[in-house]
Amino acid sequence: MDAELIDRQDYERARLQLGASFQRILGYFREDGIRSVAAVEQAMRDRNAASLVIPAHTLKGESRQLGSRALGDLAERIEMGARQCVEHRTGPEELIGDVADLRACFERTLAELEYHAGPAALPRASTGFGRKTLALSLNGLTRS
């Protein structure tokens, strides 16, 4: 397990506590994470600090629940920085580097978690009613 991304003790504690629900929770993490990362990126493109707060907060909590300190810490920096921007009525430009790093960190973390969770955790092709594919591109965000 990549210790840079996942704290093994926290990960094992989550697996033990969640038991059979671990796979389901990991699926929620995947779905919510994709949406949260996209929302953070869109908020940064819009230069809207207030819109950064909730998706970064969500990603922080869900990451830490599964033992991902790196992603949780990165999301927390974005959340807290955005809160400061809102309080001081400034733009979130100082956060662009962290936002640009977010997707790669999320994708590496998700891959690591799914690898260690086993084949049942891997995403399946969507055949359900009303499902749509979510894009995973940065759409112009780059690290300065």
C-alpha positions in Angstrom: 0.0 0.0 0.0 1.3 3.4 -1.0 2.0 5.0 2.4 2.2 8.5 0.8 -1.5 8.2 -0.1 -3.1 5.8 2.4 -2.4 5.3 6.1 -2.6 1.6 6.4 -3.8 1.5 10.0 -6.7 3.9 9.2 -7.5 1.9 6.0 -7.6 -1.4 7.9 -9.6 0.1 10.7 -12.2 1.4 8.2 -12.3 -2.1 6.5 -12.9 -3.7 9.9 -15.5 -1.2 11.1 -17.4 -1.2 7.8 -17.2 -4.9 7.2 -19.4 -6.0 4.3 -20.4 -2.4 3.7 -16.8 -1.4 2.8 -17.3 -2.1 -0.9 -20.5 -0.1 -1.0 -18.8 2.9 0.8 -15.9 2.7 -1.6 -18.3 2.9 -4.5 -19.9 6.0 -2.9 -16.4 7.5 -2.4 -15.7 7.0 -6.1 -19.0 8.6 -7.2 -19.0 11.4 -4.7 -15.3 12.0 -5.3 -15.7 12.4 -9.1 -18.5 14.9 -8.5 -16.6 16.8 -5.8 -13.4 17.1 -7.9 -15.4 18.3 -10.8 -17.2 20.9 -8.6 -14.0 22.1 -7.1 -12.5 22.5 -10.6 -15.6 24.3 -11.9 -15.6 26.7 -8.9 -12.0 27.5 -9.6 -12.7 28.2 -13.2 -15.5 30.5 -12.0 -13.2 32.0 -9.4 -15.9 31.4 -6.9 -14.4 30.7 -3.4 -17.7 30.0 -1.8 -18.4 27.2 -4.2 -15.1 25.5 -3.4 -16.0 25.0 0.3 -18.6 22.2 0.3 -17.1 19.8 -2.3 -13.7 20.2 -0.8 -15.2 19.5 2.7 -17.0 16.5 1.4 -13.9 15.1 -0.2 -11.9 15.7 2.9 -14.2 13.8 5.1 -14.8 10.8 2.8 -11.0 10.6 2.1 -10.1 10.5 5.8 -12.8 7.9 6.5 -11.0 5.5 4.2 -7.5 6.3 5.4 -6.4 8.7 2.7 -4.5 11.4 4.6 -2.9 12.9 1.5 -6.2 13.5 -0.3 -7.8 14.6 2.9 -5.1 17.1 3.6 -5.1 18.5 0.1 -8.9 18.9 0.2 -8.7 20.5 3.6 -6.1 23.1 2.3 -8.6 23.9 -0.4 -11.5 24.1 1.9 -9.8 26.2 4.5 -8.2 28.5 1.9 -11.6 29.0 0.3 -13.2 29.8 3.7 -10.5 32.5 4.2 -11.2 33.9 0.8 -14.9 34.1 1.6 -14.2 35.8 4.9 -11.7 38.3 3.4 -13.8 38.7 0.2 -10.8 37.8 -2.0 -10.5 35.5 -5.0 -9.3 31.9 -4.7 -6.3 32.4 -7.1 -3.8 31.3 -4.4 -5.5 27.9 -4.4 -5.0 27.1 -8.1 -2.0 24.9 -7.5 -3.8 22.7 -5.0 -6.9 22.5 -7.2 -4.7 21.5 -10.2 -3.2 18.7 -8.0 -6.6 17.5 -6.7 -7.7 15.3 -9.6 -4.4 13.4 -9.9 -4.3 12.8 -6.1 -7.9 11.6 -6.2 -7.3 9.3 -9.1 -4.2 7.8 -7.6 -5.9 7.4 -4.2 -9.0 5.8 -5.7 -6.8 3.4 -7.8 -4.8 2.4 -4.6 -8.0 1.9 -2.5 -9.7 -0.2 -5.2 -6.6 -2.3 -5.8 -6.4 -3.2 -2.2 -10.1 -3.7 -1.8 -10.1 -6.4 -4.5 -12.0 -7.0 -7.7 -15.5 -6.4 -6.2 -14.6 -2.7 -5.7 -13.8 -2.0 -9.3 -16.3 0.1 -11.2 -18.7 -1.7 -13.5 -20.1 -0.5 -16.8 -23.2 1.5 -16.1 -26.3 -0.2 -17.5 -28.7 1.3 -15.0 -31.5 3.6 -15.8 -30.6 7.3 -16.1 -26.9 6.9 -15.6 -24.5 9.1 -17.5 -20.7 9.0 -17.9 -18.8 11.7 -15.9 -15.9 13.4 -17.6 -12.5 13.2 -15.8 -10.6 16.1 -17.5 -9.1 19.2 -15.9 -10.6 21.4 -18.7 -7.9 24.0 -18.7 -6.8 24.0 -15.1 -3.0 23.9 -14.8 -0.6 24.3 -12.0 1.2 27.7 -12.0 
